[in-house]
Amino acid sequence: MDRPIYRILHLIFALGLAHALFLLGQEGVRAYELARERARLEEALRQAGARVARLEAEMKAAKDPAYLEALVRRLGFVRQEEILRRR
């Protein structure tokens, strides 16, 4: 076991093992970062879906004449035949 070739082979094996452990660690970090990015994107997608649903509900309400009248009245408008009185 004390031949010089065995020392070289042990050194090559140790370097290969160190390199493999380094690559394994890099993949672990990459997997962790990708999981965080995926969670962030899923949350953004959920928020975008909620916003789309809210906008669709607003579009549906905008087609309702009663909603439009209430919206205009909140802005202070009155009909032509109505009289505006201050409280």
Backbone as ProteinMPNN parsed JSONL, in Angstrom:
{"seq_chain_A": "MDRPIYRILHLIFALGLAHALFLLGQEGVRAYELARERARLEEALRQAGARVARLEAEMKAAKDPAYLEALVRRLGFVRQEEILRRR", "coords_chain_A": {"N_chain_A": [[0.801, -1.205, 0.0], [2.111, 1.166, 0.041], [3.009, 2.167, -2.297], [3.864, 4.648, -4.729], [1.929, 5.146, -6.68], [-0.497, 4.552, -5.497], [-0.778, 6.597, -3.663], [-1.181, 8.763, -5.377], [-3.54, 7.933, -6.631], [-5.261, 7.935, -4.395], [-5.244, 10.665, -3.828], [-6.404, 11.693, -6.167], [-8.904, 10.479, -5.946], [-9.82, 11.705, -3.576], [-9.915, 14.387, -4.398], [-11.853, 14.174, -6.422], [-14.049, 13.349, -4.9], [-14.384, 15.601, -3.255], [-15.038, 17.476, -5.209], [-17.437, 16.368, -6.167], [-19.024, 16.6, -3.857], [-19.087, 19.383, -3.645], [-20.483, 20.041, -6.008], [-22.919, 18.795, -5.422], [-23.743, 20.33, -3.245], [-24.065, 22.796, -4.568], [-26.215, 22.164, -6.252], [-28.162, 21.754, -4.322], [-28.449, 24.358, -3.266], [-29.346, 25.634, -5.569], [-31.776, 24.27, -6.003], [-33.167, 25.106, -3.717], [-33.353, 27.902, -4.179], [-34.862, 27.877, -6.537], [-37.238, 26.787, -5.568], [-38.077, 28.814, -3.852], [-38.471, 30.876, -5.737], [-40.501, 29.739, -7.256], [-42.571, 29.646, -5.36], [-42.913, 32.389, -4.976], [-43.777, 33.171, -7.531], [-46.141, 31.679, -7.742], [-47.655, 32.928, -5.757], [-47.843, 35.491, -6.868], [-49.3, 34.843, -9.131], [-51.689, 33.973, -7.942], [-52.532, 36.389, -6.785], [-52.874, 37.908, -9.108], [-54.944, 36.491, -10.317], [-56.973, 36.956, -8.449], [-57.229, 39.684, -8.782], [-58.116, 39.806, -11.437], [-60.596, 38.535, -11.159], [-61.853, 40.396, -9.499], [-61.899, 42.636, -11.204], [-63.496, 41.62, -13.279], [-65.909, 41.326, -11.897], [-66.382, 43.994, -11.386], [-66.71, 44.933, -13.998], [-69.039, 43.575, -14.683], [-70.789, 44.734, -12.862], [-70.741, 47.338, -13.817], [-72.37, 47.274, -15.989], [-74.85, 47.336, -14.944], [-77.617, 49.387, -14.545], [-78.547, 50.499, -12.105], [-76.319, 50.393, -10.43], [-74.595, 52.114, -11.808], [-76.026, 54.507, -11.55], [-75.925, 54.88, -8.769], [-73.185, 55.188, -8.462], [-72.711, 57.558, -9.905], [-74.231, 59.314, -8.393], [-72.808, 59.316, -6.019], [-70.699, 60.843, -6.817], [-71.837, 63.296, -6.801], [-73.672, 64.161, -8.649], [-76.923, 65.076, -9.917], [-80.252, 64.417, -11.133], [-81.863, 66.092, -13.876], [-84.413, 67.043, -13.225], [-84.344, 67.06, -10.483], [-83.729, 68.638, -7.311], [-80.974, 69.918, -5.679], [-80.208, 69.842, -2.322], [-78.659, 71.245, 0.47], [-77.401, 69.784, 3.439]], "CA_chain_A": [[0.0, 0.0, 0.0], [2.938, 2.359, 0.09], [3.531, 2.487, -3.627], [3.517, 6.037, -5.073], [0.714, 5.225, -7.512], [-1.655, 4.547, -4.614], [-0.912, 7.952, -3.124], [-1.759, 9.598, -6.434], [-4.929, 7.523, -6.789], [-5.998, 8.436, -3.244], [-5.388, 12.108, -4.012], [-7.399, 11.905, -7.231], [-10.198, 10.108, -5.381], [-10.216, 12.747, -2.621], [-10.307, 15.57, -5.177], [-13.123, 13.86, -7.072], [-15.079, 13.352, -3.87], [-14.601, 16.998, -2.875], [-15.744, 18.104, -6.323], [-18.808, 15.853, -6.176], [-19.736, 17.223, -2.738], [-19.305, 20.785, -4.018], [-21.574, 20.079, -6.992], [-24.138, 18.435, -4.716], [-24.13, 21.531, -2.5], [-24.554, 23.778, -5.542], [-27.553, 21.743, -6.675], [-29.06, 22.013, -3.197], [-28.713, 25.801, -3.247], [-30.162, 25.929, -6.747], [-33.128, 23.753, -5.761], [-33.778, 25.986, -2.726], [-33.691, 29.161, -4.844], [-35.964, 27.627, -7.465], [-38.456, 26.594, -4.775], [-38.507, 30.156, -3.422], [-38.964, 31.586, -6.923], [-41.786, 29.141, -7.601], [-43.55, 30.113, -4.371], [-43.176, 33.797, -5.26], [-44.568, 33.247, -8.759], [-47.487, 31.171, -7.45], [-48.349, 33.982, -5.022], [-48.156, 36.54, -7.842], [-50.383, 34.315, -9.973], [-52.902, 34.001, -7.134], [-52.951, 37.787, -6.68], [-53.36, 38.328, -10.424], [-56.257, 35.861, -10.487], [-57.933, 37.684, -7.611], [-57.451, 40.993, -9.418], [-58.953, 39.566, -12.622], [-61.96, 38.269, -10.686], [-62.396, 41.666, -9.018], [-62.181, 43.472, -12.371], [-64.654, 41.053, -13.971], [-67.089, 41.691, -11.112], [-66.6, 45.422, -11.609], [-67.263, 45.076, -15.349], [-70.427, 43.107, -14.631], [-71.553, 45.757, -12.141], [-70.806, 48.549, -14.638], [-73.466, 47.109, -16.948], [-76.108, 47.467, -14.195], [-77.983, 50.806, -14.469], [-78.67, 50.93, -10.707], [-74.958, 50.609, -9.939], [-74.087, 53.331, -12.437], [-76.697, 55.651, -10.941], [-75.358, 55.057, -7.426], [-71.823, 55.69, -8.634], [-72.8, 58.955, -10.327], [-74.752, 60.09, -7.258], [-71.705, 59.497, -5.07], [-69.865, 61.926, -7.337], [-72.544, 64.544, -6.554], [-74.564, 64.52, -9.746], [-78.357, 64.87, -9.724], [-80.992, 64.45, -12.395], [-82.253, 67.434, -14.293], [-85.632, 67.471, -12.538], [-84.134, 67.037, -9.046], [-83.152, 69.831, -6.698], [-79.928, 69.569, -4.724], [-80.337, 70.591, -1.073], [-77.56, 71.01, 1.408], [-77.846, 69.342, 4.763]], "C_chain_A": [[0.842, 1.266, 0.0], [3.585, 2.665, -1.248], [3.063, 3.895, -3.994], [2.228, 6.151, -5.902], [-0.531, 5.247, -6.64], [-1.877, 5.92, -3.975], [-1.57, 8.876, -4.143], [-3.239, 9.243, -6.637], [-5.788, 7.993, -5.618], [-6.228, 9.945, -3.359], [-6.438, 12.417, -5.074], [-8.8, 11.563, -6.712], [-10.701, 11.184, -4.419], [-10.651, 14.006, -3.351], [-11.646, 15.348, -5.881], [-14.278, 13.882, -6.089], [-15.399, 14.77, -3.423], [-15.389, 17.726, -3.971], [-17.2, 17.649, -6.375], [-19.627, 16.46, -5.036], [-20.029, 18.696, -3.011], [-20.468, 20.902, -5.0], [-22.91, 19.731, -6.348], [-24.652, 19.624, -3.904], [-24.691, 22.603, -3.415], [-25.962, 23.434, -6.004], [-28.57, 21.96, -5.563], [-29.433, 23.485, -3.103], [-29.621, 26.185, -4.406], [-31.6, 25.456, -6.558], [-33.865, 24.631, -4.754], [-34.211, 27.308, -3.365], [-34.849, 28.988, -5.82], [-37.285, 27.42, -6.72], [-38.987, 27.939, -4.276], [-39.088, 30.942, -4.575], [-40.332, 31.046, -7.33], [-42.876, 29.605, -6.651], [-43.915, 31.575, -4.633], [-44.061, 33.947, -6.491], [-45.988, 32.725, -8.543], [-48.301, 32.206, -6.687], [-48.734, 35.129, -5.966], [-49.3, 36.104, -8.757], [-51.716, 34.33, -9.226], [-53.429, 35.431, -7.01], [-53.502, 38.301, -8.007], [-54.739, 37.726, -10.699], [-57.33, 36.562, -9.675], [-58.248, 39.042, -8.222], [-58.337, 40.85, -10.653], [-60.397, 39.329, -12.207], [-62.62, 39.56, -10.208], [-62.756, 42.586, -10.184], [-63.366, 42.946, -13.177], [-65.947, 41.381, -13.231], [-67.416, 43.17, -11.302], [-67.177, 45.683, -13.005], [-68.73, 44.661, -15.376], [-71.3, 44.141, -13.941], [-71.713, 47.017, -12.974], [-71.913, 48.466, -15.68], [-74.833, 47.268, -16.277], [-76.453, 48.949, -14.052], [-78.089, 51.319, -13.025], [-77.285, 51.212, -10.113], [-74.39, 51.898, -10.517], [-74.727, 54.57, -11.825], [-76.137, 55.924, -9.546], [-73.949, 55.629, -7.502], [-71.83, 57.17, -8.995], [-73.305, 59.822, -9.178], [-73.681, 60.293, -6.183], [-70.763, 60.602, -5.514], [-70.56, 63.288, -7.209], [-73.471, 64.983, -7.668], [-76.014, 64.252, -9.366], [-79.021, 64.9, -11.087], [-81.471, 65.867, -12.666], [-83.475, 67.926, -13.519], [-85.465, 67.501, -11.005], [-83.501, 68.341, -8.572], [-82.155, 69.365, -5.636], [-80.059, 70.44, -3.498], [-79.166, 70.236, -0.173], [-78.121, 70.605, 2.749], [-77.334, 70.256, 5.842]], "O_chain_A": [[0.281, 2.361, -0.04], [4.603, 3.353, -1.307], [1.966, 4.294, -3.603], [1.524, 7.157, -5.818], [-1.52, 5.887, -6.995], [-3.013, 6.348, -3.773], [-2.428, 9.685, -3.788], [-4.082, 10.126, -6.794], [-6.929, 8.409, -5.823], [-7.304, 10.435, -3.017], [-7.268, 13.307, -4.889], [-9.764, 12.271, -7.003], [-11.881, 11.536, -4.445], [-11.642, 14.63, -2.974], [-12.479, 16.253, -5.924], [-15.36, 14.375, -6.405], [-16.567, 15.107, -3.232], [-16.301, 18.5, -3.678], [-18.096, 18.462, -6.604], [-20.796, 16.796, -5.226], [-21.094, 19.198, -2.65], [-21.336, 21.76, -4.842], [-23.932, 20.319, -6.7], [-25.853, 19.891, -3.877], [-25.683, 23.251, -3.08], [-26.808, 24.318, -6.132], [-29.718, 22.312, -5.834], [-30.597, 23.823, -2.887], [-30.554, 26.97, -4.24], [-32.54, 26.167, -6.916], [-35.06, 24.879, -4.914], [-35.32, 27.78, -3.116], [-35.718, 29.855, -5.918], [-38.337, 27.84, -7.201], [-40.195, 28.176, -4.277], [-40.106, 31.614, -4.408], [-41.218, 31.812, -7.706], [-43.984, 29.922, -7.083], [-45.08, 31.958, -4.526], [-44.989, 34.756, -6.496], [-46.938, 33.273, -9.104], [-49.498, 32.355, -6.93], [-49.834, 35.672, -5.865], [-50.162, 36.909, -9.11], [-52.751, 34.659, -9.806], [-54.634, 35.661, -7.117], [-54.483, 39.044, -8.028], [-55.606, 38.397, -11.258], [-58.455, 36.746, -10.139], [-59.391, 39.498, -8.187], [-59.213, 41.682, -10.888], [-61.319, 39.858, -12.828], [-63.799, 39.796, -10.474], [-63.798, 43.241, -10.158], [-64.155, 43.731, -13.701], [-66.964, 41.679, -13.857], [-68.585, 43.55, -11.37], [-68.032, 46.552, -13.172], [-69.559, 45.312, -16.011], [-72.421, 44.401, -14.376], [-72.727, 47.705, -12.852], [-72.348, 49.493, -16.2], [-75.856, 47.328, -16.959], [-75.659, 49.703, -13.491], [-77.746, 52.471, -12.761], [-77.116, 52.178, -9.369], [-73.773, 52.685, -9.798], [-74.049, 55.574, -11.603], [-75.902, 57.078, -9.187], [-73.573, 56.468, -6.683], [-71.045, 57.948, -8.453], [-72.846, 60.952, -9.011], [-73.655, 61.328, -5.517], [-70.101, 61.228, -4.686], [-69.946, 64.321, -7.478], [-74.005, 66.091, -7.62], [-76.31, 63.335, -8.601], [-78.432, 65.348, -12.07], [-81.475, 66.721, -11.779], [-83.56, 69.109, -13.191], [-86.38, 67.936, -10.305], [-82.832, 69.043, -9.329], [-82.471, 68.517, -4.801], [-80.025, 71.666, -3.611], [-78.751, 69.081, -0.078], [-79.203, 71.044, 3.139], [-77.612, 70.035, 7.02]]}, "name": "protein", "num_of_chains": 1, "seq": "MDRPIYRILHLIFALGLAHALFLLGQEGVRAYELARERARLEEALRQAGARVARLEAEMKAAKDPAYLEALVRRLGFVRQEEILRRR"}
